Amino acid sequence: MFDVQHWLVSLPPIAVYLLVAGVIGVESMGVPLPGEIVLVSSALLAATGVVEPEWVATAAATGAIIGDSVGYAVGRRGGRPLLARLGRRFPRHLGPAQLARAEQSFARYGVWAVFFGRFVALLRILAGPLAGALHVPYRRFLLANAAGGLVWAFGTTYLLFTVGRAAEHWLKDISWAGLVLAVLAGLASTWWLRRRAHRFETAEPTPDAEPVRAGSE
């Protein structure tokens, strides 16, 4: 992550914003990319004044919402065969076991899997295509998608920005310690959401759980 941040420093701010939106957007379409690493690195960069936190967060949220929506459209059109092809192309991230866990999450939690999926690497990649393949109603999907994207993007960015600025102020002579503190604070900030979201990855389907039905409102 530190190498990513050093590389971002060499880019003009507009390029950083576009990169954040692009990487997170493509990841949300179903392609495994380090979206969260790019967001965390950019948020820490904002704490140094190189880029603006509001634009980092806006870029991340925009990429997440649009990327998930594109993934939804592709998944709705391609269905299960598309997910199978993605699994063969990225077996470590989107193999049969990962797909099965993601489907269990949707069957048990419905659109809440989309919201909390933004905080889980597996569902962050699969939420859009899988929701489309399962024919989750788009309006419900978009609401959960937008809410999750905004909370994740602005929450992560501004918490890391705030802690990073405080660390820079009090730890000027040991900047590496401030950076480590900011990273640890960023991880701690999503602790509750990640614990809640972890249930989506490990949950076993219950007898009364009903899968999402196509066309249900």
N, C-alpha and C positions, 0 to 999 in steps of 0.2 A: 504493500500500500504506500510505503514511503517513496518508493521509486515512481509510482504513479503521480504522487503529489509533486515531486521534483520535476517531472516531465510537464505537468500542468502549468507550473510556474513559467515555463518558456513560451506558453501560448498567450495570445491576446485574450482579454476577457470574453469577447463575443464568441471566440472559438471554444472556450471552456464551457459556456452555456450551451452551445450547439452540441458539443461532445456529450455533455451530461444528458441532454434530451435524447440524442441519438442512441447512445448506448443503452439507456434505460428503456427507450421505446422499442428497440430491436429485441432486447431481453424479454420484454413483456409480450412480444409477438410469439414467443416460444423458442427463441434461440438462446442457448446458455451463454451469457456474457456477464462480466463482473459489474453489474449496475450499481450494487450497493457500495462496492469499493470506490467507484468513481464518485458517487454522491458524498461519501464520507470524506474522501480526499479533497473534493471541491469545497465542502463546508469548512474544513480546517483551513483551506487556502483563504476562504473569505474572512476568517478570523485575523489573518495577517494584513487584510486590506487590499489584496490583489484583485479580488472579485467581490461583487455585492451579494450578500446572502439572499436577499429577496429574489434576485434573478436566478441564483442557483436553485432555490426551492421551486420557483415557477417553472424553470426548465425541467426539473425532475418530475414535478407533478404533471406537466404537459406531456412529457414523454411517456409516463406511466399510463395516463388515461387514454391517449391516442394509441399507444402500442397495444394495450389490452383490447381496445375496441377493434383494431385491425386483426389482432389474434382471434378475437371472437368471430369476426366475419369469415376469416380463413377457416377456422374450425367448424363453423356452421356449414360452410360450403364443402369442405373436405371430409368432415366426419371422422369416424374411427380409423379409416385407412390412412388419413393424414397423421394422426397420432402414432400409428404403428410405424410409419416412415420416419417420423421424428425420433422414435425410440431406437430404430436401427442406426440412424445417423448420429445420435448422441446417447449411446447406451448407458453411460455412467450417470447421466442426469435425467434422462427421459425414458429409461427402460421399462419393461413390463411391471417390475415391482414398484417403481416410482409412480407410474400411471395408475396402478391399482390403489395405492394409498391416496392419491389425489381424487380418484373417483369415490372412494369411501368418504372422503371429506365432503364432497358435494352431496352425496346421498344422505349424509347425516346432518349437515349444517346448511345446505342450500347456498344462497347468495352470501351468507356470512363467511363462507370459505373464500369468497373473492376478497372481502374486506380484510380479514386476517391473513389471507394468503400474501398480501403485500409485504408482510413481515417474515415470511418463510421462503427460503430460496426455492424450494421445489414448486410451491404454488405460485410464487411470483412469476415463474416461467410458464407454468401450465394453465393458470387460471383462465386466461382469455380463450385460447384454443379449446380447452376442455369445456368451458361453459358454452361455447358455440356448438361443439359437437354434441353436447347433451341437450341442446335447444332450450337453454335457460332463457326466459323472456328478456329481451334486450333492455327494456326500461329498468327492470329490477337489477340486471347486471350492471348497467351504467351507473346507477345510484351507488351501489356497493363499490364499484370500481373507482368512481370519482372520490368517494369518501375515503377509501383506503389510500388512494394515491396522494390526496392532499394531506392527510394526517401523517403518512410516512414521510413525504418529501419535506413539508414545512417543519414537522416535529424534529426530524433528524437534523436538518440543516440548522435550525435556530438553536437547538440545544448544543450542538457541537460548536456553533459560532460563539454562543455566549460563554461557554466553558473555555473555549480557546482564547477569547479575549481576556478573560479573567486570569488564565494561566500565563498569558503573555505579559500582563501587568505585574503580577506578583513573582513571576519566575523569569525575569528578563535575562539573568545571567546563566540560566540553565534551560535554554529553550527546548532542549530535547525532553526534559521532564514535563514541561508544559504540554508538549505534543502527546506524550504518553498519557498524561492525565486526561487530555481531551478525548483521546481514543477510548480510554476506560469509561469515561463519563458517557460517551455515545453508546457504548455497549450496555451500560447500566440503564440508560434512558428507555431502551426498548425491552427491558427485562420482563415487565408484566405482559406486554403485548406478545412477546415471543413465547412466554410460558403458555399463554392462552392459545396462541397460534400453533404451538407444538402439538396440541391435541388433534389438530387437523392431520398431522403427519402420522400419528401413532394410533389414532382412534380405530377401534374395531367396529364394523357395522353392527348395529343392534337389530333384533328381530323386528321391531316396529318401525325401523328407519325405512322411509320410502324414497326411492330415487327421484331426482327431478324429472318431471314429465314434460315432454315437448308441448309447448303452447300454453302451459299453465300460467295463470296470472296471479 
